[in-house]
Amino acid sequence: MNRHPDIHLISSELLHSTRIFELRREVLSLPSGLRQDLTIVDHPGAVAIAAELDDGRLVLVRQYRHAIGDWLVELPAGRLEAGEDPLLAARRELEEETGYRAADWRKLAEFFAAPGFCSERMTVFHARGLSPVGGDRRPHDADEELELVLRSPRELLASPSPDAKTWLAAALLANPTA
């Protein structure tokens, strides 16, 4: 994790490690001398894909998210592997989760999902020129149960409780001049 040069890291302790993130306790000193004792989630980053069909609808996935105890309709997305290029990860995730490939890609947004406690940087791509993969499709992760859903950006903005990445992409695509 990159740190600002004016911040002095006093200690960093790995509390727990999973295949997705590490939980760390860090003690640091700010330039003012204020000392902070924090527990953070150290995450390698992720990508999400606003995959747009020719008719303007987005290809989304519906999946169960246990942390909120409900099913969400959201952009296909996935975690970056260490050192992985975000665009390559986005291409992989689109194929694995939806069975589509895209001819045209552009970065739509980049943001920190929850910077108060988590280092995850999310890169959202807009993908167009979609075509089905066919028989050589990469399978999605073994622990994922996904259902494809098609919705326009405006329909997503009117839906109850969308997740942040999906809401942001829908807002940017529904109002391109905003």
Residue pairs with C-beta under 8 A, 6 or more apart in sequence:
1 42
1 119
3 9
6 30
6 31
7 28
7 29
7 30
7 31
8 28
8 29
9 26
9 27
9 28
10 27
10 28
10 29
10 35
11 25
11 26
11 27
12 24
12 25
12 26
12 27
13 24
13 25
13 26
14 22
14 23
14 24
15 23
15 24
15 25
15 39
16 22
16 23
17 23
20 43
20 79
21 41
21 42
21 43
21 44
21 118
21 120
22 41
22 42
23 39
23 40
23 41
23 42
24 39
24 40
24 42
25 37
25 38
25 39
26 37
26 38
26 39
26 40
27 35
27 36
27 37
27 38
28 35
28 36
28 38
29 35
29 36
30 36
38 117
39 117
40 117
40 118
40 119
41 117
41 118
41 119
41 120
42 119
43 79
43 118
43 119
43 120
44 79
44 80
44 81
44 82
44 120
45 79
45 80
45 86
45 120
45 121
45 122
45 123
46 77
46 78
46 79
46 80
46 113
46 120
46 121
46 122
46 123
47 77
47 78
47 80
47 86
47 89
47 90
47 93
47 122
47 123
47 124
47 125
48 74
48 75
48 76
48 77
48 90
48 122
48 123
48 124
48 125
48 165
48 166
48 169
49 75
49 76
49 77
49 90
49 93
49 94
49 102
49 124
49 125
49 126
49 127
50 58
50 75
50 108
50 124
50 125
50 126
50 127
50 169
50 170
50 173
51 58
51 59
51 75
51 76
51 94
51 98
51 100
51 102
51 127
51 128
51 130
52 58
52 59
52 126
52 127
52 128
52 130
52 173
53 59
53 130
53 150
54 130
56 152
56 153
57 150
57 151
57 152
58 75
58 150
58 151
58 152
58 153
58 156
58 169
58 170
58 173
59 76
59 98
59 100
59 130
59 148
59 150
60 73
60 74
60 75
60 76
60 148
60 149
60 150
60 151
60 156
60 166
61 73
61 74
61 75
61 76
61 97
61 98
61 146
61 147
61 148
61 149
62 71
62 72
62 73
62 74
62 146
62 147
62 148
62 149
63 71
63 72
63 74
63 144
63 145
63 146
63 147
64 70
64 71
64 145
65 71
65 72
65 163
70 161
72 161
72 162
72 163
72 166
73 149
73 151
73 156
73 159
73 162
73 166
74 162
74 163
74 165
74 166
75 124
75 165
75 166
75 169
76 93
76 94
76 97
76 98
77 93
77 97
77 122
77 165
78 89
78 92
78 93
78 96
78 97
79 89
80 86
80 89
81 89
86 123
86 125
87 105
87 125
90 105
90 123
90 125
90 127
91 101
91 102
91 105
92 138
94 100
94 101
94 102
94 127
95 101
95 133
95 137
95 138
96 137
96 138
96 139
96 140
96 141
97 140
97 144
97 146
98 148
99 132
99 133
99 137
99 148
100 130
100 131
100 132
100 133
101 130
101 131
101 132
101 133
102 127
102 128
102 129
102 130
102 131
103 128
103 129
103 130
103 131
104 127
104 128
104 129
105 125
105 126
105 127
106 125
106 126
107 123
107 124
107 125
107 126
108 124
108 125
108 126
108 169
108 172
108 173
109 123
109 124
109 168
109 169
109 172
110 121
110 122
110 123
110 124
111 121
111 122
111 124
111 168
112 118
112 119
112 120
112 121
112 122
113 120
113 121
113 122
113 164
113 165
114 120
122 165
124 165
124 168
124 169
126 169
126 173
140 146
151 159
152 174
153 169
153 170
153 171
153 173
153 174
154 170
154 174
156 162
156 166
156 167
156 170
157 167
157 170
157 171
157 174
162 170
171 178
172 178
